[in-house]
């Protein structure tokens, strides 16, 4: 077994993110001493890391080998595929490759980070654009997804060709973009595919994901159903096809279009700069929208995932220039991302209490997924006929299920792997050959640090049990302050008893212990913590502040 996993005359695959969770995608291919990275994404903490919003894959493995990394190829512009670029691109110091729409969004991120002049960003034609990165020849293969310019990658290596799907679906009526046809994909398969590295997100869905064209018809039907009412639609800002659809729905139903949310403004601007949404009606401002008769405006707003600072949350709280009243309609043209259910439910309940009508994908055909269900996976297996299937982009259960599905559909080898597993694809029988360190990093304020480090661990403990401060004066008399303990009515009595317990604990020290600062510190800490546990049942974190040594 290799000790340092330098790729020899072989083809290696390593996921540092996105295999074992949905999001934070980072994949590496290694061959003849060199590495190629595909995607550099992030995810959101979902509250599991208190005080933290952004979570990244730990790139230690490739950072230690940055001189062997030839470039980073981006499949598409979703945050879980490009969101970490501003935080790591300078350190990695290699060229980036992306299609025009994706590159434009990346460039704006780099400008915001103040590093745009430090990074080489190569723009590749999104219609089967070909380029070389070190030992790898790469071709963009357009596929449908819930964003403009979703792509698979055809990665040609000395050991065979990899079809890296990225995020994808099959869509006969995609609204935006021209995906590669079945005939073209069969031709690619006829050339020989060594391995298919494939999105697993919707493997448990027995049905195909559905068409954006069907969503257009569903949204148009809903808008006509609610004529005379003000309509707000919330959707993923990045879904350019959905934005095009909503512009068409507004035009068809005689409504003016209003857009609420900075991320929507940014996506519309980037899309139009790159040739999309050219026929979208010019949005009106909030004041004009509120002055129109209720049935003459259609509002697109951010916040369908329950984000507290997004437009929909502010509208629900009455803190936005857009106002909704009883009888108005909100169409949720998006799915609930796992982990966001509580936040979304809270906003929906607040809106419902105001008499607003809520319509989701369960009540109408107003959303489809951007990921493949089982029929689509099975179709691509048949068209490409890969020798090896490597499921990625999913939780463990998704990837294991896709591995089973691939074997059941005749793919000779299915390799289940997760973040940190080093996989040899060729030569010889494919499979795991070892493991490297992987993990998570978090952006905490302005600092990137380990997700399992002392700071986050302590913050989680404080969130669970609270904290006690014991301040000792020069006479070793204590003052106790508690934060986050469930003792509102009994707090003063608890403090008095805790301080008395600390005095007694210090007085019980004998001999040299009475002069030993560590002994005094520990006696005070334990006494205060035991008092808190006795009064509240909690075991808070305790900090003892000692007088300075003379």
N, C-alpha and C positions, 0 to 999 in steps of 0.2 A: 504494500500500500504506500502511496506517495506520502511524503512528510510535509511538503509545502504546496502540493497540487499545482505545480507549474505544468501547463498542458504540453504534452510531448506531441508525437505524430498521432494525434487522436482528436476526437471532438467531445468536449465536455459541456455540460449544462449545469448551471447553478442559479437557483432563485435565492435572493437575499430578502425579498419582500413579495407579497402577493400569493404565496403558496402556504395556505394555512389561515389566511384571512382574505376578505374581499377589500382590496385597496392596497396602497403603498407598494405598487408593482415595481420591482427591480429584478431584471434577469440578466445573466451573463452567459456568453458562449466563449469557450476557450479552444484554441487550436494552435499548435506549433509555437508555443511560448507566448502567444498574444491573446488578448481578451476583447470582446465586443459587448457593450452594455445595451440592452433594449429596455427603454423606459426608466424614468427616475421619479417615482411618484410619492405621494404622501397620503395620509388618512387623517381623520379627525378623531379626537380622543373619546368623544361620546361620554365624557364625565368620569371615565375610569382613572384618569390622571388629574387630580384636583388642580385647578388653576391653569391647565394646559389645553390649548386648542389643537395644535398640529403635532402629528406623530410621523416619524421617518423610520425607514429601515436603517439598521446599523451597517455602514459600508466599510467597516474596518478591514475586511478581507481584501477588497479591491483597492482601498486607500493605501494599504501597505505594498501594493503592486501597481501603483498608478503609472509607473513607467512602462508597464506592459499593456495598458489599456489604450486601444486605438481610437475609440470614439463611442458616442452615445446616440443611438437611433431611437427616435420617438414615434410611436405608432399613431397617436392621436392626442388631442388637447385636453382630455379630462384631467382633473387635478390628481387623481390617483395614478396618473401616468407621467405628468410633467411637474407636479406641484413642488417637488423637492429641488428642482434645478437651481433656483436662486440661492439656495443654502449650501450646495455642494459643488456646483459647476466650477468655481474658481479653484477649489482645492484639488479636484480631479484633473483639471487643466487639459481637457481633450476637446476636439471638435464635436459639435452637436449637428444632427441631421434631422430635418423635419420638412413636411409639406407646407405650402404657403400659409394656410390658415393657422396651423399649429405653430409655425415659426413666428407668425405675427404676435400671437398671444405670449409665446416664450420671450420674444424681444421686449415686450412691454413689462414682463416680470423682471427681466434683467435690468431694464432702465430704472424701475422702481427701486431695485436693490443697489443701483449705482455701479454695476459691473458690466454693462453692455459692451464696453470697449475691451474688456478682458477676455471675452468668450467668442470663439469662432462659431458662427451659426450658419450652417449651409442649408439653403432652401432647395428642395428637390421636387420635381414635377410630381403631382399627386396622381397622375394617370400613368401608372406603371413606370415611374421614374427609376432609373438604375444608377448605382454608384458603388464604389469599392471603399471598404474600410479595413485596412490591413489585409489579413488573410481571407476576408469575407467579402463576397460580392452580394449586394443587397438590391432587391427590387420591391418597390411598393406595390401591393396588390389591393386596389380599392374594394372595401366591403362596407355594407351598410352598418351603421351604428347610430346612437342617439346624439351625434355631433357631426359637424361637417368634417369631411376628409378622414373618416375612419379607415384604417389600413391594416391588412396583414403584411407580413414581411416574408419574402422568399429569400432565404439566406443560403447561398451556395458556398460550400466548403470543399476542401480536398477529400473529405470522407463522405460526401453526400449532401443532399439539399434538405434544409429544414423549412417547414411552413409554420411560421409563428403567427397565430391567428390575430393577436391583439384582441380587442373587444369587437364582437361582430354579431350579425344576424343575417338571415336571408329575407329580402324584402322586394317583392315584385313591383311595388309602387312607393319608392323611397322618398319622393317629393324633392329632396335635395341630393345632388350627386348621382353618379352613374356607377353602380357597383359592377364588379367583374361578373360575367355571366357564368351559368352552369357549363356551357360549352368551353369557355376559356379555362375554368377550373379543372375540367376533365383533361384538357390538354396539358395543364401543369402536372396533373397526376400521372399522365402517360409518360412524361419525361422522367418520372421516378422521384418519390418523396421518401427520404430516409425517416424523418421524424416530423410529427405534427404536434406542436406545443400549443395547447388549446384551452380557451376560456371555458370554465366549468360552472359559471354562476347559476344558470337556469337548468341544470341537468335533471332536476327533479320535476320540471314542468313537462307534462305529457303532451302538451300542444306546442305548435309553432308560436313564435313570439308575436306575430301579427304585423300588419303593414301600417306605415304612416299614412298611406292613402285612406285606410279605414278610419283612422283617427280623425282625419279631416272631415269625413262624412259624419262621424259621431259628434264632433264638436259643432258642426254646422247644424245638425238636428237639435242639439241642446240649445244653441243660441236662438234658433227659431221658436223652440218650445217656450222660451222665456222672453218673448218679445214684450216690450213695454217695461222691462225691469233692467236695472243696472247689472251688468255681468262683470265679474272679475275672474280671470283664469290664472292660476299659479302653476308653474311648470319649471323644469330645470332650465336655467338660463342658457346653458351650453347647447340646448337642442335646437339648432338652427332650423331644422325641418319643421319643428313644432311652431317656431316663431313665424315661419313663412305661412304655415297653415292658419295661424291666428290672424295674420294680416288678411288672408283671403276670406276668412270667416267674417271679419269686421266689414270688409268691402261687400260681401254677398248679402249681409243683413243690414246694410245702411248705417253702420255704427262707425264713430270716430275711434281711433286707437290711442290709448294712453299707456305709457310704460312707467312702472314704479320699481326702481331697484338699480343700484349702480352696476351690478354685474350684468344685468340685462342691457343697460346702455353700452357697456364695454363690448359685449358679444355682438350686438347689432352693428356697432361701429367697425369692429374687426371683420365681421362677415361681409359688410358692404364694401369695405376696402379690398376684399379678396373676391369680389364678383358675385356674392350671394345676396339674397334679400333685396335685389335691385327694384322689385315691384312692390315692396312693402309700403303701405301707406305711411306718410310722415306722421309721427306721433304728436299729439297735442299735449299742452302742459296741464298740470293738475287743476289750476284755476279754471281753465276753459272746460275741462272734463266735468268739473263739479257744476258748471253753469248750464250744461246741456240737459235736455229732457232725459230721464233715466233710461229710456229705451234706445238712446242714440250714442251710447258709449260702451266700449269694451276695453277693460283694463287688464293688462298683463302685469303680474306682480311676483317678486321673489318671496321666499319664505315658506314654501310648501313642505319643508322638512322641520318646521317648528323653530327655525333660527330666531333667537330672541331679538336681534337687532335688525332683522329683515323687514321689508315693507309690510308683509301680511301681519306680523306680530304687532307692529306699530299701529296698523289700521284697526286691529282688534281691540287695542287699548285706547283708541281715540287720540293717538299721538301723531297722526299723519294728515297731510293735506287732503288725501283721498278719504272720503267718509262713506261708509255703508250704513244703510238703515234697514229696518224690517222689510222683507220682501225681496231685497237684493239677492243675487245668486253668486256663489263662488263655485267654480269648477276646478277640482283638483286633478289636473292633467299630468300626474306624476305618481310614482309608486312610493310607498313609505320605505325608506332605507331602514333596515334593522337597527334598533337602538334609538330611533327617533320617535317611536310610537307615543310615548308619554308626552313629549313636547308638542307633537302635532295634535294629540287629543286635547291638550289644555287649550290650545288656540281655537280648535274647532268648537269646543264647549262654550268658550267665551263668545264666539260668533253666533252659535246657535241660540244662546241666551238672548241675543239681540234680535232674534227673529229672522236671521239670514238663512237662506236655503243653501245647503251644502250638497254637492254632487261629486262623487268620486268615481274611479274606474269600475267600482262594483255596481254602480247604478247606471252607468252609461259607457259606451265604447269611446272613451276619451283619452285613453293612454295605452301604449304598448311598450314592452321592454325593448331595450337595445341589445339583449343577449339571447343566444340561441336556446330554444327548448330541445327536447330529445329528437323530434323529427328533423330539425335542422342539423344537429350533430350527426345523426345517422346519414343524412344526405351528403355532408361534407366528407365523412369517412369513405363513402362509396365513390365519390368523385375523385378524391385524391389518392386513395389506396395506400396510405402510409404504412411503412414497416413497423414504426414505433409510435405510440401515443403517449405524450407526457401531459397530463392534466395540470393546469395552473389556474390562477385567478379564481380562487374559491377557498372556502373553509375545508377542513379535512374531510368532512362527510361529502361535500360536493366532488372533491377530486377523487376520492375512492370510488364513488358511484360512477364517475365518468370512466375511470379505469376499468370497472366491471362492464360498462356499456360497450367500450371499445373492444374488449375481449369477446363479448357476446356477438359483436358484429364482424368478427373475423380479423381484426387487426392482430398480427402475430405477437407483438410485444406491447404491453401497457406498463409504464413505469410510474408507480406512485411515489412522489417525493414531496418534501416540504422544505420550507426555508432552511438553508444551511446544508442540505443534502447534495453532495457532489455526485453527479450522474455522468457516466461515460456512455455516449450514444454510439460511438464507433471508435475502433474496430471491435469485432467480437460481439458477444451477447450484451445487450444494453442492460444497465442497472446501476445501482448506487455503489460507489467505491469508497465512500467515507463521508465525513461531515466536517464542516468548518463552523467557526463561531458566527452566529447570527443573533439578531435581537432587535430592540426598538430604541430609538432616540426620541426625545421630546423637545419641542421649542418652549422653554419656560422663560417668559419675558423676552429678553434678547439673547438668551444663552441656550445652546443645544447641549443636552446632557443625557446620560442613560436613563431609560424609563424605569429601570429597577434600582436606580441609585439611591443614596441616602436621602436626598432632598425630597424626592417624590414619595419614598417609603414613609418618611416622617410626616409629610403632609397628609398622607392617607390615614396614618394612625391618629393624627390630631383631629381629622375630620370625623373619625369613628368615636373617639373617646374624650376629646377635648385636651386642654393643657392646664397645668398648674405652675405658677411661678412662686417660688419661696425665696424671699429676699432676706438675708441675714445682715443685721447691723454689726457694729464693732463689738457689741456685748453679746453677739450671737442670738439676739432677740429677733424672731421671725415676723415677716409680714407675708401673708398668703393671698394670692390673687388667682381666681379660677376663670377660665374662658371656655365656654361651650359645655359646661356641666348642667345637667337637668335639675337645677336646684334653685329655681327662681324664688320661691317663697321661703326656702330654708337656707338661702345662701349665707346670710349673716351668721346664723347659728353654726353652720358648717365651718366657716372661716375661723370663728372663735375656737371651736374644738380642734381644728387642724393646727392652728398656731400653738395651742396648749400641748398637743401631742408632739410637735416638733421640739418645744422647750424640754419636755420630759425625756425625749429620745436623746437629745444632746446631753442632758444632765446625767443620763445613765452611763455615758462613756467614762471609762476608768483609765488611770495612769497616763501613758503616752498618747493614747487615743484621743484624750481631751485636747491635745495640741496638734493632732494630725488633721490637716485640712480635708484630706480624702475621706477619713472616717467621719468627720463632722458632716461633710457633704452627703455621704451615703445615708447616715442616720436621719438627716432632715428629709431627704428624698423619700425614703421608705415610709417614714411616719406620715408625711403629707399624702402619699399615694394610698396608704391603707385607710386613712380617714376618708378620702374621696370614694374609695370602693365601698366603705361601710355606709356612707350616706347615699350614694347614687348607684352603686352597682357597676360603675365605670372604672376603668384603669387608665387614667389620663397620663399623657407624657408629662414628666415633671422636670422643671429646670430650677436649679438652686443657684442663686447669685450670692457669692461669698464676698465678704469685705476684702479689700486689697491688703496684701501683706505689707507690713510696715518695714 
